[in-house]
Structures are given as C-alpha cells and as structure tokens.
Amino acid sequence: MSTQNKAEEGRCWLRACSLVVGGNSGSGLDLCELRITFKTKKGDMETPNSAEINVYNLSEATASKIQREFTQVVLSAGYVGNSGLIFRGNIRQVRTWRENGVDTVLAILAADGDRAYNFATVATTLAAGSMPADRVRVCQGSMAAKGTEAGYTPDLGGQALPRGVVMYGMARQYMRDEAQNTGTDWSIQDGKVQMVPRKGYLPGQAVLLTHETGLVGTPEQTQEGITVRSLLLPNLRIGGRIKLDNKSVKRMQSPLKMAAGQTAPRLNDDGVYRILKVEFSGDTRGNDWYADMLCVGVDDTLRIPLDQIRQ
C-alpha cells in the first residue's frame, strides 16, 4: 500500500476530537477523554451559528466549574491527520441531567459570535471618499470589541462617496447594507466576520467528495439545493467548495403540477458546488461522525425549469 493510501486510510478510520471549555482569562479544560456527542449548525446567513454539545460522566466538581466559570467553547474534530476546528463560540446555557438512570450528562448550548451580532454598535464619521471596504472595517472593528475577528473579505469595489457619512447604529445593519450593495453574503464563522461574493467562494481548493474520499450515500438535487452527506471533514467550510461527480447525483423529479416560474438549482457542468449550510454531528463512542451539507452551483443565478429536469 502506498504512503498516500495509508494516509487516506488513517483519515477515514481513526477519529480525532478535542473539546476545550474556557473562561475569559484564557484558562480552560480539555474534555476529550470523555464521551462527547455534538451537533453544530452553520450557514451563510448573518444570524449566529450554534452548537449543542453533551459531555458524559463529568465529576461534580468539574461540572460545577463549567457552569460557574467558563464562557467559551472550542470544538475540533475529524480524523487523525485531518482534524481541525469545526466550532468556536460563547456558552449560552449549561444543563445537567441523568440519562438512563446511570450516566450523567452535561449539555452545553453555544452560539458563534452572538455577542458581536446582538450588541456591537458603531458611532463614527467617515470623511468624503470612503469606500465600502472602509465601512466594513468600521463594523468589523466594532464587532472585535465583542469577541470576533476580521475574517475573509474580497475586493468590494464600489464608488467613493462624494460626502462624509455618519455611521450610528447596529453594526449588523451596516454589514447587511454593505453586503446587499456589494453582492456579497456576510456571516460569522468560528468567531470571524467574513464576506463571500454571492457569485463566488472562499479561497482554497474544492474538497473532492467520492465514496473513496468520504462521500456517504447519494447526493440529491432538491428545490433548495444539492444535499450531500459525507464523513466529518473539518475543511468543509461555509462559502467553500466541494467537487462531485454529477453522475452520482440523484436528479429531482419534475412535479406533475408546476407553479409558474418554478425552478430548481442546476447541476454545474464541472461538478463544483458552494456550501450554503453544513451540520456536523458526532459521537466519540457511537456511530455518528458526519457532515450534512446544502450546496448550490458557484454561480447559480441561472435557474432551470423543473420540466427540463430528467431522472
């Protein structure tokens, strides 16, 4: 067996997981030795991503410390040789209960960038000649004070304003306006405020998904987009790309009754699709270790009528 094949085998079979909970001071605990189950929900929408994480059979002292002192959670997962960050956020709620009358469960509900989204405000004046990128930087700076960082932002272009502008209000509203005006989508991903062109994608290579590299089951064309399940691969990112063999995609069936103008996401000729949503689910002592995605063509502004779709 070649070295590359051995590496692929390791990535597909030897799971890796790290769960670190910490406080504002930087101190924290890694709970990776315990049983952990999780489900994270990420999308290219501006509303914060979320995670539900269960930790089994913690000591009472540790559970109490998490409830009283810790405010942050960092979850990494994947396979040996291909493990990475899949969620970073603020702890919003901690609950405990006993499962099956035997195991104790500590449940963590976390949100990604919710403080920045809900509370970051701007109050400044920009001189004449400001560009969209200048206004975005002001918003990212305001959100940084609430715990986020500046993430990927493309060249936003636009025209310089002939007059000065007063920015006063919620940072998220200004980000929403700039995204609308520049043809981008903005969101907070693992604590970073990013913008991605609606007809583009994040830099980096597309993740090739075949049954040899992690594809699970059959991708399917739906009204919302292409649904795909794969093994848990941490490099599946919102705004990033995957590459499929279109022959493996189950085409959407044309309904007998069709609304005027009703269309479906088309299949890209090159099989490359942008990730709109991804949900990571895992159980370090169970079977779940998957990524479920909703994807569309990188430039899916052209929509095809449903009566042109064939099985």
C-alpha positions as CSV (number, residue, x, y, z in Angstrom):
1,M,0.0,0.0,0.0
2,S,1.4,3.4,-0.9
3,T,2.1,6.1,1.6
4,Q,-0.7,8.2,0.2
5,N,-3.2,5.4,0.5
6,K,-2.1,4.7,4.1
7,A,-2.7,8.4,4.9
8,E,-6.1,8.2,3.3
9,E,-6.9,5.1,5.4
10,G,-5.9,6.9,8.6
11,R,-8.1,9.9,7.8
12,C,-11.1,7.7,7.1
13,W,-10.9,5.4,10.2
14,L,-9.0,6.9,13.1
15,R,-11.3,9.6,14.7
16,A,-9.9,12.6,16.5
17,C,-11.8,15.0,18.7
18,S,-11.0,17.8,21.1
19,L,-13.4,19.8,23.3
20,V,-11.9,22.7,25.2
21,V,-14.1,24.9,27.5
22,G,-12.5,28.0,28.9
23,G,-13.0,31.4,30.6
24,N,-12.2,35.0,29.6
25,S,-8.9,34.7,31.5
26,G,-7.7,32.1,29.0
27,S,-7.7,29.1,31.4
28,G,-9.6,26.0,30.3
29,L,-10.1,22.3,30.3
30,D,-9.9,19.7,27.5
31,L,-12.6,17.1,27.9
32,C,-11.5,14.9,25.0
33,E,-11.1,11.8,27.2
34,L,-14.8,11.6,28.0
35,R,-17.7,10.6,25.8
36,I,-18.8,13.6,23.7
37,T,-21.8,14.0,21.4
38,F,-22.4,17.1,19.3
39,K,-24.3,18.8,16.6
40,T,-23.3,22.1,15.1
41,K,-25.3,24.1,12.7
42,K,-23.6,26.6,10.3
43,G,-24.9,28.6,7.4
44,D,-24.1,31.6,5.2
45,M,-26.8,33.6,6.9
46,E,-25.9,36.5,9.2
47,T,-27.6,35.0,12.3
48,P,-25.2,33.2,14.6
49,N,-24.3,29.6,14.2
50,S,-25.0,27.2,17.1
51,A,-23.8,24.0,18.7
52,E,-25.3,21.5,21.1
53,I,-22.7,19.5,22.9
54,N,-23.2,16.8,25.5
55,V,-20.4,15.6,27.8
56,Y,-20.9,12.3,29.8
57,N,-20.0,11.4,33.3
58,L,-18.1,14.5,34.4
59,S,-17.2,14.8,38.1
60,E,-19.5,17.1,40.1
61,A,-16.6,19.5,40.8
62,T,-15.8,19.8,37.1
63,A,-19.4,20.2,36.0
64,S,-19.9,22.9,38.6
65,K,-16.8,24.7,37.5
66,I,-18.0,24.7,33.9
67,Q,-21.4,26.1,35.0
68,R,-19.8,28.9,37.2
69,E,-16.6,29.9,35.4
70,F,-16.4,29.0,31.8
71,T,-17.8,31.1,28.9
72,Q,-16.1,29.8,25.7
73,V,-16.1,26.5,23.9
74,V,-13.8,25.3,21.1
75,L,-14.6,22.0,19.3
76,S,-12.3,20.3,16.9
77,A,-12.9,17.0,15.1
78,G,-12.1,14.9,12.1
79,Y,-9.6,12.1,11.7
80,V,-6.0,11.6,12.6
81,G,-4.1,13.6,10.0
82,N,-7.1,15.6,9.0
83,S,-8.6,17.1,12.2
84,G,-9.5,20.8,12.7
85,L,-11.7,23.4,14.2
86,I,-15.4,22.9,13.5
87,F,-17.0,25.3,16.0
88,R,-15.9,28.1,18.3
89,G,-18.4,30.1,20.3
90,N,-19.9,31.5,23.5
91,I,-21.5,29.3,26.1
92,R,-25.1,30.4,26.4
93,Q,-26.6,27.7,28.6
94,V,-25.4,24.7,30.6
95,R,-27.8,22.0,31.9
96,T,-27.3,18.7,33.6
97,W,-29.4,15.5,34.0
98,R,-29.1,11.8,34.4
99,E,-29.6,9.6,31.3
100,N,-31.0,6.0,31.7
101,G,-30.7,6.5,35.4
102,V,-27.0,5.8,35.2
103,D,-25.0,8.3,33.1
104,T,-24.8,12.0,34.0
105,V,-24.9,14.4,31.1
106,L,-23.7,18.0,30.9
107,A,-25.3,19.8,28.0
108,I,-23.8,22.9,26.5
109,L,-25.6,25.2,24.2
110,A,-23.3,27.6,22.4
111,A,-23.6,30.4,19.8
112,D,-20.9,31.7,17.5
113,G,-20.4,35.5,17.6
114,D,-23.8,36.2,19.2
115,R,-22.4,39.0,21.4
116,A,-21.0,40.8,18.4
117,Y,-24.2,40.2,16.4
118,N,-26.5,41.4,19.1
119,F,-24.6,44.2,20.8
120,A,-21.9,45.6,18.5
121,T,-22.7,49.3,17.6
122,V,-20.9,51.9,15.5
123,A,-20.7,55.6,16.2
124,T,-18.3,57.4,13.9
125,T,-18.0,59.7,10.9
126,L,-16.1,58.9,7.8
127,A,-14.7,61.6,5.6
128,A,-15.7,62.1,1.9
129,G,-14.2,59.5,-0.3
130,S,-14.9,56.5,1.9
131,M,-15.4,53.1,0.1
132,P,-17.5,50.0,1.1
133,A,-14.3,48.4,2.5
134,D,-13.9,51.3,4.9
135,R,-17.4,51.0,6.3
136,V,-16.9,47.2,6.6
137,R,-13.7,47.8,8.6
138,V,-15.5,50.0,11.0
139,C,-18.1,47.3,11.6
140,Q,-15.5,44.6,12.0
141,G,-13.7,46.8,14.5
142,S,-16.8,47.3,16.5
143,M,-17.6,43.6,16.5
144,A,-14.0,42.8,17.5
145,A,-14.7,44.6,20.8
146,K,-17.4,42.0,21.4
147,G,-15.1,39.0,20.8
148,T,-14.8,38.4,17.0
149,E,-12.0,38.9,14.5
150,A,-11.9,40.2,10.9
151,G,-12.3,37.2,8.5
152,Y,-12.0,36.9,4.7
153,T,-13.3,39.9,2.8
154,P,-13.0,40.1,-1.0
155,D,-12.3,43.2,-3.0
156,L,-15.6,45.0,-2.5
157,G,-15.1,47.6,-5.2
158,G,-17.8,50.3,-5.3
159,Q,-17.6,54.1,-5.7
160,A,-16.2,56.6,-3.3
161,L,-18.8,58.6,-1.5
162,P,-18.7,62.3,-2.5
163,R,-19.5,63.4,1.0
164,G,-18.7,62.4,4.5
165,V,-21.0,59.8,6.2
166,V,-22.2,59.4,9.7
167,M,-22.4,55.8,10.9
168,Y,-24.5,55.4,14.0
169,G,-26.4,52.2,15.0
170,M,-26.1,48.5,15.0
171,A,-23.0,47.1,13.2
172,R,-25.0,44.2,11.8
173,Q,-27.4,46.6,10.0
174,Y,-24.4,48.3,8.3
175,M,-22.9,45.0,7.4
176,R,-26.3,43.9,5.9
177,D,-26.4,47.1,3.8
178,E,-22.9,46.8,2.6
179,A,-23.4,43.1,1.7
180,Q,-26.5,44.0,-0.2
181,N,-24.8,46.8,-2.1
182,T,-21.7,44.8,-3.0
183,G,-23.3,41.5,-3.9
184,T,-21.9,39.5,-1.0
185,D,-23.1,37.4,1.9
186,W,-21.8,38.2,5.4
187,S,-21.7,35.9,8.4
188,I,-19.7,35.0,11.5
189,Q,-17.8,31.7,11.2
190,D,-15.8,30.4,14.2
191,G,-15.5,33.9,15.6
192,K,-14.5,35.6,12.3
193,V,-16.6,38.1,10.4
194,Q,-16.4,37.1,6.7
195,M,-17.9,38.2,3.4
196,V,-18.2,36.0,0.4
197,P,-19.4,37.1,-3.1
198,R,-22.8,35.6,-4.0
199,K,-21.3,34.5,-7.3
200,G,-18.0,33.4,-5.7
201,Y,-16.5,31.4,-2.9
202,L,-13.7,31.3,-0.3
203,P,-10.2,30.9,-1.5
204,G,-8.7,27.4,-1.4
205,Q,-9.2,24.2,-3.3
206,A,-12.5,22.4,-3.6
207,V,-12.9,19.3,-1.4
208,L,-13.2,16.3,-3.7
209,L,-16.0,14.0,-2.4
210,T,-16.2,10.5,-3.7
211,H,-17.0,7.2,-1.9
212,E,-13.3,6.7,-1.6
213,T,-12.7,10.2,0.0
214,G,-15.6,10.4,2.4
215,L,-18.9,10.7,0.4
216,V,-21.7,8.8,2.2
217,G,-24.9,7.7,0.3
218,T,-26.2,9.6,-2.7
219,P,-26.2,13.4,-3.2
220,E,-29.6,14.6,-4.2
221,Q,-30.9,17.6,-6.2
222,T,-33.8,19.3,-4.3
223,Q,-35.7,22.6,-4.6
224,E,-33.3,24.2,-2.0
225,G,-30.1,22.9,-3.5
226,I,-27.9,19.8,-3.6
227,T,-28.0,17.8,-0.4
228,V,-24.8,15.9,0.4
229,R,-23.7,13.7,3.3
230,S,-20.0,12.9,3.9
231,L,-17.8,11.8,6.7
232,L,-16.8,14.5,9.2
233,L,-14.2,16.5,7.3
234,P,-13.2,19.8,9.0
235,N,-12.2,21.6,5.8
236,L,-15.9,21.8,4.7
237,R,-16.5,25.5,5.3
238,I,-19.3,27.8,4.7
239,G,-18.6,29.6,1.4
240,G,-16.1,26.9,0.5
241,R,-16.5,24.4,-2.4
242,I,-16.9,20.7,-2.9
243,K,-16.5,18.8,-6.1
244,L,-18.8,15.9,-7.0
245,D,-19.2,13.6,-9.9
246,N,-22.6,14.7,-11.3
247,K,-23.3,11.1,-12.3
248,S,-23.6,10.3,-8.6
249,V,-26.3,13.0,-8.0
250,K,-29.9,11.9,-7.9
251,R,-31.9,14.3,-10.1
252,M,-35.0,16.0,-8.8
253,Q,-38.3,14.6,-10.1
254,S,-40.4,17.1,-12.0
255,P,-43.8,17.6,-10.3
256,L,-47.0,16.9,-12.3
257,K,-48.3,20.3,-11.3
258,M,-45.8,23.1,-11.5
259,A,-46.1,26.7,-10.4
260,A,-45.3,29.4,-12.9
261,G,-41.6,30.2,-12.9
262,Q,-40.8,27.3,-10.5
263,T,-37.2,26.3,-10.9
264,A,-34.6,24.0,-9.3
265,P,-30.8,24.5,-8.6
266,R,-28.9,23.4,-11.7
267,L,-26.0,21.0,-11.7
268,N,-22.7,22.7,-12.5
269,D,-21.0,21.3,-15.6
270,D,-17.8,20.9,-13.6
271,G,-19.4,19.4,-10.6
272,V,-18.2,22.2,-8.3
273,Y,-20.6,23.5,-5.7
274,R,-20.6,26.1,-2.9
275,I,-21.5,25.1,0.6
276,L,-24.5,27.1,2.0
277,K,-25.1,25.1,5.1
278,V,-23.3,22.4,7.0
279,E,-24.2,20.4,10.1
280,F,-21.5,18.4,11.8
281,S,-22.8,15.6,14.1
282,G,-20.6,13.2,16.1
283,D,-20.5,10.8,18.9
284,T,-17.0,9.8,20.2
285,R,-18.4,6.4,21.4
286,G,-21.1,5.9,18.8
287,N,-21.7,5.8,15.1
288,D,-22.4,9.4,14.2
289,W,-19.4,11.2,12.5
290,Y,-20.9,13.0,9.6
291,A,-21.3,16.3,7.8
292,D,-24.6,17.1,6.1
293,M,-24.5,19.9,3.6
294,L,-26.7,22.0,1.4
295,C,-24.9,23.3,-1.7
296,V,-25.5,25.2,-4.9
297,G,-23.6,25.9,-8.0
298,V,-20.9,28.6,-7.6
299,D,-22.8,30.8,-9.9
300,D,-26.4,29.6,-9.7
301,T,-28.0,32.7,-11.0
302,L,-29.3,30.7,-14.0
303,R,-32.1,28.6,-12.8
304,I,-33.6,25.8,-15.0
305,P,-37.3,25.0,-15.3
306,L,-38.3,21.8,-13.5
307,D,-39.8,20.4,-16.6
308,Q,-36.3,20.2,-18.1
309,I,-35.0,18.0,-15.3
310,R,-34.6,14.3,-16.1
311,Q,-34.1,11.4,-13.7
